[in-house]
Amino acid sequence: MLHGFPTAAMVADTNSPHNDPGTRAGACRHRTPATEPAPANQMQFFDHAYEGTPTWDIGRPQGAIARLASSGAIAGPILDVGCGTGENSLYLASLGYEVLGVDLARAAIEKAGAKAAQRTVSGRVDFRLWDALRLDELGATYRTAIDSGLFHCLAPEQRAAYAASLHAVLSPGGRVFILCWSARNPFGLGPERIRKLDIRGSFRSGWSIEAIDEDSLETLLPAGAVHAWLARIRRI
Ligand SMILES: C[S@@+](CC[C@H](N)C(=O)[O-])C[C@H]1O[C@@H](n2cnc3c(N)ncnc32)[C@H](O)[C@@H]1O
């Protein structure tokens, strides 16, 4: 079973019967205080999605992440935030990096762990059930954080708290790479469209935005890849 993204209308209409927490990715757009952990129904959506194969779970690393690695832009240790079923983490571990993948969907972490048990990687990979808004509580620091598809799931009021959470676990000079749906996608399908200013507004003090480039996110949607931003952001 394929679980797709919600329509924009579903996301916009919070009173819609389609907004049953078990079936919508509109859960990506919760109104929740920025300091609160991710709401339970947001994660019910993802747990439900991972009972099948969500359209973002392509069974291989994202090309953008692979290109970053081959360009030498990534330094270990790496934190893969919202790692899903772990393909990006496992790929980076296969290159010899030490990687921790975290996700708040139990089903995703279980699938990632099962893959890790079956694959031999030259680096080290571990997966943990963890909230991206509470990375400071991990008690570790990383030189790189990758975010493939999480940022666009956060409610706007959660983004600054997410940036602060990332700031707490990246060492000075470390980088976060964010790959997210961009505002260049046609309206009507998918999660929230992110504008460059949404990224700039979330990563203000304590960060230097080095680039926000056009890229693509590969999906299992009929269209295949969708327009994405790849943001390169350095922790000061
Ligand atoms: C679109 S999926 C992308 C998954 C994976 N990075 C990939 O490329 O396949 C977004 C992921 O973010 C996770 N997520 C959403 N909110 C989260 C939070 N507050 N903390 C940790 N993970 C979260 C979801 O469970 C989901 O696995």
The ligand as an SDF file (V2000), in Angstrom:
LIG
                    3D

 27 29  0  0  0  0  0  0  0  0999 V2000
    8.9400   12.9170    4.5720 C   0  0  0  0  0  0  0  0  0  0  0  0
    9.5850   11.8320    5.8080 S   0  0  0  0  0  0  0  0  0  0  0  0
   11.2960   11.6700    5.3050 C   0  0  0  0  0  0  0  0  0  0  0  0
   11.9730   10.4520    5.8910 C   0  0  0  0  0  0  0  0  0  0  0  0
   13.4140   10.2150    5.4600 C   0  0  0  0  0  0  0  0  0  0  0  0
   14.2840   11.2930    5.8380 N   0  0  0  0  0  0  0  0  0  0  0  0
   13.5180    9.9700    3.9830 C   0  0  0  0  0  0  0  0  0  0  0  0
   14.1900   10.7430    3.2680 O   0  0  0  0  0  0  0  0  0  0  0  0
   12.9340    8.9620    3.5260 O   0  0  0  0  0  0  0  0  0  0  0  0
    9.6950   12.8720    7.2510 C   0  0  0  0  0  0  0  0  0  0  0  0
   10.1080   12.1110    8.4920 C   0  0  0  0  0  0  0  0  0  0  0  0
   10.1930   13.0000    9.5900 O   0  0  0  0  0  0  0  0  0  0  0  0
    9.7280   12.3130   10.7390 C   0  0  0  0  0  0  0  0  0  0  0  0
    9.3390   13.3130   11.7510 N   0  0  0  0  0  0  0  0  0  0  0  0
    8.3090   14.1850   11.6790 C   0  0  0  0  0  0  0  0  0  0  0  0
    8.2910   14.9490   12.7920 N   0  0  0  0  0  0  0  0  0  0  0  0
    9.3390   14.5410   13.5510 C   0  0  0  0  0  0  0  0  0  0  0  0
    9.8660   14.9560   14.8090 C   0  0  0  0  0  0  0  0  0  0  0  0
    9.2970   15.9450   15.5200 N   0  0  0  0  0  0  0  0  0  0  0  0
   10.9600   14.3340   15.2870 N   0  0  0  0  0  0  0  0  0  0  0  0
   11.5490   13.3280   14.5830 C   0  0  0  0  0  0  0  0  0  0  0  0
   11.0890   12.8880   13.3920 N   0  0  0  0  0  0  0  0  0  0  0  0
   10.0050   13.4910   12.8890 C   0  0  0  0  0  0  0  0  0  0  0  0
    8.5930   11.4650   10.2420 C   0  0  0  0  0  0  0  0  0  0  0  0
    8.2900   10.3990   11.1040 O   0  0  0  0  0  0  0  0  0  0  0  0
    9.1470   11.0080    8.8890 C   0  0  0  0  0  0  0  0  0  0  0  0
    9.8460    9.7890    9.0000 O   0  0  0  0  0  0  0  0  0  0  0  0
  1  2  1  0
  2  3  1  0
  2 10  1  0
  3  4  1  0
  4  5  1  0
  5  6  1  0
  5  7  1  0
  7  8  2  0
  7  9  1  0
 10 11  1  0
 11 12  1  0
 11 26  1  0
 12 13  1  0
 13 14  1  0
 13 24  1  0
 14 15  1  0
 14 23  1  0
 15 16  2  0
 16 17  1  0
 17 18  1  0
 17 23  2  0
 18 19  1  0
 18 20  2  0
 20 21  1  0
 21 22  2  0
 22 23  1  0
 24 25  1  0
 24 26  1  0
 26 27  1  0
M  CHG  2   2   1   9  -1
M  END
$$$$
